[in-house]
């Protein structure tokens, strides 16, 4: 099979998944002008989507929350429809565990009309990572991106060797299937410390669900906050703070137990 274009679709509040997906797309080895990027992260993303063509190789990427694909990512991916395009699945987790995320992404992909031909799990800085409790700080780093490009090369070789997608067996991935119940994260959200806030406004556009609003200061709609922590990471004054003691305690636990460097895993 020839690869005419690469069309990527990713949900990436803290940009880790975006960096890995872009590196994989580069590794495919086609003209950069034929790499189409569709960012599903922010409100209004529907207006920027570019239609997929029959010869496109599709890459879909999403972060892992508590061993599963982010619910917001699932909601946005499931609105897409494809016509049997070959697909690369990418899950990015915070150095704890992949758990069932790739299997879940495989089921999402097949449900929206894609044919998974390869998958990979990469590591990104954990969304709960802080200055005092860094978890996979700075990842994906140069080594991760290099491995992502190498993975892209291997994917291209496989796709070009395929005669017909419908003869290919289901992609075998680690995890549990049928998928178990999702782990329920206790209600949590991020708020503003008004003593530190200089009202620069960086937090508001960083929010993937539009949870942050301005009314005499920047506030959060708790029911919309997914605790992706994008607003915390972009705040120059450390004025965005986690309100949940559960998340704070969990962050300290992750810091103690997830220091060993995990490496990407690939399935082709």
C-alpha positions in Angstrom: 0.0 0.0 0.0 1.2 3.5 -0.8 1.0 6.3 1.8 -0.3 9.4 0.1 -0.7 11.5 3.2 -0.5 11.2 7.0 -3.5 12.6 8.9 -3.0 12.9 12.6 -5.7 13.4 15.2 -4.7 14.1 18.8 -6.0 15.3 22.1 -3.1 16.8 24.1 -3.7 19.4 26.9 -0.1 19.4 28.0 1.4 18.8 24.5 3.1 15.5 25.3 0.9 13.5 23.0 1.2 16.1 20.3 5.0 16.0 20.4 5.0 12.2 20.0 2.4 12.1 17.3 4.3 14.7 15.3 7.6 12.8 15.7 6.0 9.6 14.5 4.4 11.5 11.5 7.9 12.9 10.6 9.4 9.4 10.8 6.9 8.1 8.1 9.2 9.8 5.7 6.8 11.6 3.3 6.8 15.3 2.2 6.0 17.5 5.2 3.4 19.2 3.1 1.5 15.9 3.1 1.3 15.7 6.9 -2.0 17.0 8.0 -2.4 17.9 11.7 -5.8 17.9 13.4 -5.7 19.1 17.0 -8.8 18.0 19.0 -7.7 19.6 22.2 -9.5 23.0 22.4 -13.1 24.1 22.1 -14.0 24.9 18.5 -11.7 22.2 17.1 -14.4 21.0 14.8 -14.0 24.1 12.7 -10.4 23.3 11.9 -10.6 19.6 10.9 -9.4 18.6 7.5 -11.1 15.8 5.7 -9.3 12.5 5.4 -8.7 11.1 2.0 -8.9 7.3 1.1 -5.1 6.9 0.8 -4.3 8.6 4.1 -2.5 6.8 7.0 -4.2 8.0 10.1 -2.5 8.5 13.5 -4.7 8.9 16.6 -3.1 9.9 19.9 -4.4 10.5 23.4 -3.2 10.7 27.0 -3.7 8.0 29.6 -5.6 8.9 32.8 -5.7 6.3 35.5 -4.9 3.5 33.0 -7.5 4.4 30.4 -7.9 6.9 27.6 -9.0 10.4 28.7 -12.8 10.6 28.6 -12.7 14.0 26.8 -10.4 12.4 24.1 -12.8 9.5 23.7 -15.8 11.9 23.3 -14.0 13.9 20.6 -12.5 10.9 18.7 -15.9 9.2 18.6 -17.3 12.1 16.7 -15.0 11.3 13.8 -15.8 8.9 11.0 -13.4 7.1 8.6 -13.7 4.7 5.7 -11.3 1.9 6.5 -8.0 3.9 6.6 -5.0 2.2 8.1 -4.3 3.6 11.6 -1.5 4.0 14.1 -2.6 4.2 17.8 -0.6 6.2 20.3 -1.2 6.4 24.0 1.0 8.6 26.2 1.2 7.9 30.0 2.9 9.5 32.9 5.5 6.8 33.8 3.1 4.8 36.0 1.4 2.2 33.9 -0.2 1.8 30.5 -2.9 -0.6 31.8 -5.7 -1.0 29.3 -5.3 2.2 27.4 -4.1 0.8 24.1 -6.9 -1.8 24.0 -9.4 0.9 24.6 -7.9 3.0 21.8 -8.0 0.0 19.5 -11.8 -0.4 20.2 -12.4 3.3 19.6 -10.4 3.2 16.4 -12.3 0.2 14.9 -15.6 1.8 16.1 -15.0 4.9 14.0 -14.0 3.1 10.9 -10.2 2.7 11.2 -8.0 -0.4 10.6 -5.2 -0.4 13.3 -1.9 -1.6 11.8 0.4 -0.5 14.6 0.4 0.9 18.1 2.7 2.4 20.6 2.8 3.6 24.2 5.1 6.5 25.0 5.9 8.4 28.2 5.2 12.0 28.9 5.6 14.2 32.0 2.8 13.2 34.3 0.0 15.8 34.5 0.3 15.8 38.3 4.0 16.5 38.2 5.1 19.6 40.1 8.3 21.4 41.0 8.4 19.7 44.4 7.2 16.3 43.1 8.5 15.8 39.5 7.2 12.7 37.7 8.8 12.0 34.3 10.0 15.6 34.2 10.7 16.9 30.7 9.4 13.9 28.8 9.0 13.2 26.0 12.7 14.1 25.7 15.1 13.8 22.8 15.5 10.1 23.2 11.7 9.6 23.2 11.2 11.7 20.1 14.0 9.8 18.3 12.3 6.5 19.1 9.0 7.9 17.9 10.6 8.8 14.5 12.2 5.3 14.3 8.7 3.8 15.0 7.3 5.9 12.2 9.9 4.5 9.8 8.9 0.9 10.8 5.2 1.7 10.4 5.9 3.0 6.9 7.7 -0.2 6.0 4.8 -2.3 7.3 2.1 -0.3 5.5 4.0 -0.4 2.2 4.3 -4.1 2.5 0.6 -4.7 3.0 -1.5 -6.1 0.1 -4.9 -5.7 1.7 -6.0 -4.4 5.1 -9.0 -6.7 5.5 -6.7 -9.8 5.5 -4.7 -8.4 8.5 -5.3 -10.0 11.9 -6.5 -7.9 14.8 -3.6 -6.0 16.4 -2.6 -7.8 19.7 -2.1 -5.4 22.5 -1.5 -5.7 26.3 -4.3 -5.3 28.8 -7.7 -6.7 29.7 -10.5 -7.4 27.3 -13.4 -7.0 27.6 -12.4 -3.7 29.2 -13.0 -3.6 33.0 -14.9 -0.8 34.8 -13.0 2.5 34.8 -11.3 3.6 37.9 -13.4 6.5 39.4 -11.3 9.5 40.3 -12.8 11.5 43.2 -14.2 14.9 42.3 -11.3 17.4 41.9 -10.6 20.7 40.2 -8.1 23.4 39.9 -8.6 27.0 41.2 -6.8 30.3 41.4 -4.7 31.7 44.2 -5.7 35.3 43.8 -2.8 36.5 46.0 -0.4 35.1 43.3 -2.4 35.7 40.2 -1.3 38.7 38.0 -4.3 38.2 35.6 -2.0 37.4 32.6 -4.8 35.2 31.1 -2.5 32.3 30.1 -4.6 29.8 31.9 -7.9 30.4 30.1 -6.9 29.4 26.5 -5.0 26.4 27.8 -8.1 24.7 29.1 -9.4 22.0 26.8 -13.0 22.1 28.1 -13.5 25.9 28.6 -13.8 25.4 32.3 -11.9 28.7 33.2 -13.8 32.0 33.1 -13.0 35.5 34.1 -15.2 37.4 36.6 -13.1 39.8 38.6 -10.4 37.1 38.4 -10.0 33.7 36.8 -12.4 31.0 38.2 -13.1 27.4 37.3 -16.3 25.6 36.7 -15.6 22.4 38.8 -18.0 20.3 36.7 -16.0 21.0 33.6 -12.5 20.6 35.0 -10.8 17.3 34.0 -7.7 17.9 36.2 -5.5 17.7 33.1 -3.4 20.4 34.9 -2.6 22.3 31.6 -3.5 25.6 33.3 -1.1 24.8 36.2 1.8 24.1 33.8 1.3 27.3 31.9 0.8 29.7 34.8 4.0 31.8 35.3 3.1 32.7 38.9 2.2 29.2 40.2 -1.3 30.7 40.9 -3.3 27.8 39.6 -3.6 25.3 42.5 -5.1 21.8 42.9 -8.0 21.8 45.3 -8.1 18.0 45.9 -6.2 16.5 48.8 -6.7 13.1 47.1 -4.7 14.3 44.0 -2.0 16.0 46.2 -1.5 12.7 48.1 -1.6 10.7 44.9 1.1 13.0 43.4 3.4 12.3 46.4 2.8 8.6 46.0 3.6 8.7 42.3 6.8 10.7 43.0 8.0 8.0 45.4 7.0 5.0 43.3 7.5 6.1 39.6 11.0 7.4 39.5 12.5 4.5 37.4 12.5 5.6 33.8 10.1 3.6 31.7 10.7 3.2 28.0 8.3 3.3 25.0 6.7 0.1 23.8 5.7 -0.6 20.2 3.4 -3.1 18.5 3.7 -3.6 14.8 
